[in-house]
Amino acid sequence: MMFLAINEIKQSKLRYALVIGVMFLISYLVFFLSGLAYGLAQENRMAVDKWKATDIFLSEKANDSLNMSMIDSDIASQVKAKEKAVLAQTAGIIYDANNENKKNNVSFFGINSNEFLNPNVIEGRDFKNKGEVVADISFKNQYDYKLGDKIKLATNNEVLTIVGFTDNAKFNISPVLYTSLETFQQIRYGSNSNFQPKTTYNAIVTRGKISQQPKGLQKLSISKFIDKLPGYSAQVLTFGFMIGFLVVIAAVVIGIFIYVLTMQKIAIFGVMKAQGISSRFISNSVIAQTFILAFSGVLIGLLATLGSALILPEAVPFQTNLLFFGVITLLMIVVAIVGALFSVRAIVKIDPLKAIG
């Protein structure tokens, strides 16, 4: 069975190379889109996953939006949980103090350094003094910032100093800058402002069992909070449907190729049947042939995708997930084999006498 399939491929190298080539192009597109989809999804949620939290509290009137949530410090103190951390968050635009044209969109996280939201520092040190921030490593790898560099806020020209870098810290695709709550107030209102606002937070993040929840707050699981992030669910669904349709298209294409090739070999199959070779043996050979073609094309596509990932620029939000790619590989091969079943149906119906003529 396998011998027949391989031998036929060897006899018609160009014909089957075209089938493998088509499968390679489609699988490469599927894998590349999957990597982009996964990378974009991760850049929306990396900073949240970094918390390793179970729940988040937002104000009831915030409509599940972190930006719109405002929680007074006295209400926040009433939340009782195994572990609790306060979070103040705002989006911003910063630029290099030495180059006003070097601008970046960022997300500021105001936190207490003694609580679990404080990030791991992979280079430099944690923030200690007013005006110090710990930045996502993309500031170094992608935007060429270094430890000790000064950055300014586009809104009020406040000066901040990068004292450390952390990894996997992006929120809504923007790199995160972690700082103290005192510095966060300076970022939001300006150090020269006479306005002295009451201390407020955007959220209370918790780990473990919650023993007390005050009125006016809404509790969301972290998974639900991520699904509610602006554009996250729509993006995941869009890419999911695109990838799903491409998998189906790949199956249809290889199914059509195999069917056409099968129709061209009706006379040969008729002779084989007349010699006593069963339809089952011939059908299994076609299925084996489809597996070889699909596996070869998908494997080359996967290797090409992994190779492309090594040379992509830092700005491209591409991330590989071998488990995810493995599932897609299996799915494409299985669906391609299902597409080849139409050829099996045609083989079973072949009449040896009519086929021979």
Secondary structure, DSSP 8 states (H G I E B T S, - for coil): -HHHHHHHHHHTHHHHHHHHHHHHHHHHHHHHHHHHHHHHHHHHHHHHHHH--SEEEEEGGGTT-TTT--EEHHHHTT-EEEEEEEEEEEEEEEEETTEEEEEEEEEEEEE-TTSTTS---SEE----STTEEEEETHHHHTT---TT-EEEETTT--EEEEEEEESS-EETTEEEEEEEHHHHHHHHH-TT-------EESEEEEEEEEEE--TTEEEEEHHHHHHTSTTHHHHHHHHHHHHHHHHHHHHHHHHHHHHHHHHHTHHHHHHHHHTT--HHHHHHHHHHHHHHHHHHHHHHHHHHHHHHHHHS-TTS-----HHHHHHHHHHHHHHHHHHHHHHHHHHHT--HHHHH-
